[in-house]
Amino acid sequence: MIARYRAWFLSVVVTLTFAAPTTSYAQVVVIANGSPITEYDIQQRMKLDAISQKSPNRQQAINDLIDDRLKIARAKVYGLEVGDSEITGAFENMAGRQHITVAQFTQVLERSGISPNTVKARIRAEMTWQQLIRGKYNSSLQIGDSDIAKALKDKNEGDAPAVGYIYTLYPVMVVVARGSSEATISAKRSEAENLRSRFASCADGLAMARGLRDVAVRDPITKNSADLSPQLRDLLGNIQVGRLTPPEVTAQGLQMFAVCNKKESATDSPQKREMREQLFVKRFESESKKYLDEIRKAAMIEYKNNK
């Protein structure tokens, strides 16, 4: 899914003080197909651009706001509307990706002079537009295996084996009580490393782990290497079948994965998955631009003289 808002807040610069809209902020600057855009809307978008590492530009902010109004209006013609629960969920995900709570995320925004409603309005426009473009241009957005093969060949990757792997993993958790001291955590880490050094095969190692105190072996999971992050993909690629990955700190304790099976998969691989996504993004953006240009040409856009 194309979700540009996912990258908005990776680096937040807290420099502005939040203030409620004043009378001048309430002035209507532009009307796009009957939908007013106020000075407050413009200032909010410019602040949003500032923390998104984009140079704040007034006319660009106005253009983006016009586009948002037109996108939502056109989607309504087709009966498309994103529910408030979906917007709230996306907003919560933005906070989660920064490892902070929604309340903390809201505070960060407000300290930067941005209302959470401004962010949610932006999310609504993007999610609504995505639905519309996907539905209207569904057939042209389909990426076939031949498209991927040709694209890989054009990048001189056609001769490289685009092979992925399917892993069978058993999560192994060394339980650490919440609030434990650094000394306790260090001792538990030593236990985890000791288990890892003795773990030579899944057949014997899992049975050994199940017999240890404060160690839990969970049900197996299956993962395709194309679905993994590059870091985890590299990690699993360097672990022999029958061994444990290094312990990683989680909320429950120190987690490791027993790599119990690894088989090749030519149907999907990291290279193919990445190329499929690149091709989809290129086609989506092309169709999106053409359709938005078409809508803009037919739109009634009126600039108000507030001088």
N, C-alpha and C positions, 0 to 999 in steps of 0.2 A: 504493500500500500504506500502510495506517495503521501508522506506526512511531513511537510516542510517544517511544521511547528515543532517537530521533535528536536531541532537543533537551535531553537531560539535562545534558550536560557542556559546553555552549557557554560557560559562565562558571563556572570551578572556584575555590572559595575554599579555600585550603590553610590550615587552622587546627588540625587535630587530629593526634594522634600515633597511629600504628598500634600495636595491641596484640593479642596472641593471646587467644582466649577464656579466661576464668577459670572456676573452678568455678561461681560464681554465674551467669555468663553461660550455662552449660550447662543451667540450670534450664528445664524445660518450662513455658511460660506458658499456651499454648492448644493444643488438639488439634482439628484440622479434618478430619473424616472419616477419623480414624486417623492423620493426618499431623501430627507434633509441630512446634510453633513455639516456639523457645527465646528466652530473654532476649537471647542473642547475635544471633539473627535480627532481633529488634526494634531493638536498638541499631544494627545495621548499616543497616537500612532508614531509620532516622531520620537517620543520617549521610548516606545517599544523598539523602534529601529535602533536607538542608541545602545540599548543593552543587548541587542542582537548582533553587535559589532558591525552595524551598517551605519554609514554616515547619514545623520538626520538631514533630510531634504524635504522642505515644505511641499513643493509641487509633486514630488514622488509620493509623499504621504497622501496627498489629495487623490492622486491617480489610483493608488492602491485601495483607498476607501471607496472610490467610485466603483472600481472593479468588484470589491466585496459586495456592494449593494446590488450590482447588476447580476452577479453570480447567484445570489440568494433569490432574487426576483425571478430569474429565468428558471431556476430549479423548481420554484413553486408552480410554474406553468405546467410542469410535468408531474406535479403532486409529490415532489421530493422535499422532505424536511427532516433535519436531524433533531432528534429529541434532546431535551435538557439532560437526561440521564447520561447520554452518550457524551455530551459536552463536558459534564462533570467528571465522567470517567477519564476523558482525555486530559483534563486539567490535573486530576490526581496522578495520572501517569507521568506528567511533566515533573511534578514534585518528586515522585518516586525515583525518577532517573537521576535526580540530584541528591538522592538519599536524605531528603528532608520531608517533614510532614507538610500537609496542605496548609496548615496554619502558618508554618514557618515560610513556606513559599509565598503565601499571601503577604506576609510582613516584608519580605524581600522586595516584592513588587511595589508595595505601598511606599516603602522607603525610597524607591526609585521614582516615585511620582506616578505610578501606574495603577489604575483600578483593575482588579481581577476581571471585571466585566469586559474590559477592553481586550484582554487576552482571550476570554471566552467568545467574544464576538469574532475575533480573528479565526479561532478554531472552527466556529460554526460555518464561516464562509468557506474555509478550505475543505472541511469534511463534506459539506453540501456539494461543492463543485466536483470533488472527487467522485461522489456518487453519480452525478449527472454525466460527467465525461465517460466514466466506466460503462454506464448504461447506454449512452448514445452511440459510443464508438466501440462497443464490445468486440465486434468481429475484427476490426483493424488493430486492436490492442493485443490480440492473441499472438503469442510467440511460439512458433513451432520448432521442432528439433532441427529442421533444415536451416532455419534462420540462425539458430545458435551455432550450428556446425560451420556455416558460411562466415559468421562473424569471428569465430575462433580462428578459422583459416586465414581470414584477412589480417588478423593480428599476429600471424606467423606462429600460432599455437596449434595449428591443425595436426602437426606431427607429434605433439606432446600428448601422451596418454591422459585424457581427462577422466581420471579414475577417482571415485570417492570410496568411502568405507562406511560400513554399517557396524556399529559397536554394540555389544551387549555388556552393560555395566551394572555392577552391584554397589550401591552406596554403602559405605562402611563408616559409621559414626562413632568417634570416641566422645562420649557424653561429658560435657563440662557444665557444672551448675552455674546458673546466672549469678553474677556478682562475685565470682571466684577471684582470689588474689592472683597477682602476676606469678607468684611462686607456684600456685596450683596449676595454672595454665601451662607454665613451663614444664611442670612434671608430667602433665597429660600429653604435651607435645612429645616428650621423650618416650612415653608409652606408645604413642602413635608411630613414631619413627622405628621403635623396636619391633612393633607388629609388622610394619612395612618391610623391614629387613628380613623377617622370617617368613613372609608371605611369598611362596615360590610357585604356587599353582592355585587355581580357584577350587579345585576338588578338595584339597587339604586345607588351604588357607581360610576359606569361608567357614569351615567347620571349626577351625581353631579360633577364629574371631568370635564366633557365636558363643564359645565357651568362656570368653573373657568377661570380667566384671566391667561394667560401664561402657560396653561396646555393643552397638546395635548394627545388625546387617539388614538392610531393607530389601524390598522386592526389586528384581532386576528391571532395568529400563533399556530401551533401544534408541540409539541416536545415530542419525545420518551425519556424516562429517560436513555435508553441505549446510546443515542447520546450526553448526557450531560457530562460535566466535573464532577468529584466526588464532588467538592465544590458546584457547582450549583445544583447537584442532592440532596445533603444533605439539601441545603437551601430550595428547593421546597418541599422536604419531610417533612419539619417542618412548612410549611405554610398551614393554613387551607384553604379549598376552599372558595372563596368569599373574600379573604383578599389580601393585597398588600405586596410585598416583600420590604425590606429596600431599600431606595434610593441609587443609585450608580452613581458616577460622570462619565459623558460621554462628548464627544465634543459638544453635543447639550444642555446638561443640566443634570438634575438629573432624572435618569430613574428608574422606578419601573415596576413590572409586576403584573397584577391582575390575580390571579389563579382562573379561572372561571369553570374549569372542570378537573377532574382527574379520570381516569378509568384504571383498571388493564389490563395488556397485558401479557399473558403467552407465546405468540409467540416469543417475544424478550425481554430480560432483561439485565441489566448491567452485571450480572454473565455470562449469555450465550454469550453476545457480547465479553466480555473479554476472555472467554475460546476459542471462535471461532478464535479470533486474535492470541492467544497463539499457538493454533494448526496450524494455517496457517503459522506463523513465523517458527515453528519447521519444518514443511514439506518443506517450501520454502528453508530454510537454508540447509536442508539435500540434496535436489535435486540440489541446487546450488553448494554445495561442491563436490558432485559426478561428476557433469558435468564439473566443472572447473578442477578437477583432471584429467579427461579424456582429456580435451583440452591441458593441460600442458604436458601430456605424449607425445602427438603428435606434440608439438610445437618445432620450431627451436629457441633455446635461446643461444645466443653467447655473452660471456663476453669478452670485449676488454681489452688488457693489455696497460694501459696508463702510466705505470711507466717510 
